[in-house]
Amino acid sequence: MEKKLIIKMIKNCFKQYYSEVASLPMSSEDLEELAEQIIQIKEEQPALDLYEAVNDTVYEFLTG
């Protein structure tokens, strides 16, 4: 799975929550960790939609 695509999707998802902020409320290490989590989720659940996996993971990051 393309990690660059996942990172771009994560950034777009954060824009939904932080539309007025110019930068992401996370470090690049956190961004890489989220991407790895999403890749692992997709490997464990191949039928899960990538968009759904990204949104769920970002939501958990923000609320947890």
C-alpha positions, -999 to 999 in steps of 0.1 A, spaced: 0 0 0 13 35 -9 23 53 23 23 87 6 -13 83 -3 -22 74 32 -3 104 46 -21 127 22 -55 112 32 -46 117 69 -37 154 62 -70 159 43 -89 143 72 -73 167 97 -83 196 75 -119 186 81 -114 191 118 -89 220 117 -99 239 86 -87 273 100 -52 260 111 -23 262 86 -4 233 101 -13 199 115 -17 196 153 8 167 153 45 159 147 58 142 116 66 111 139 29 110 149 19 112 112 42 83 103 28 63 132 -8 69 121 1 58 86 17 26 99 -14 19 120 -36 23 90 -15 0 69 -17 -26 97 -54 -22 99 -58 -27 62 -36 -58 63 -57 -73 91 -90 -62 75 -86 -61 37 -123 -56 31 -124 -24 51 -125 7 30 -93 28 32 -112 60 36 -130 45 66 -98 33 81 -82 67 78 -112 85 93 -115 61 122 -78 63 130 -77 101 129 -108 103 150 -93 80 176 -61 101 176 -80 133 182 -103 119 209 -80 95 226 
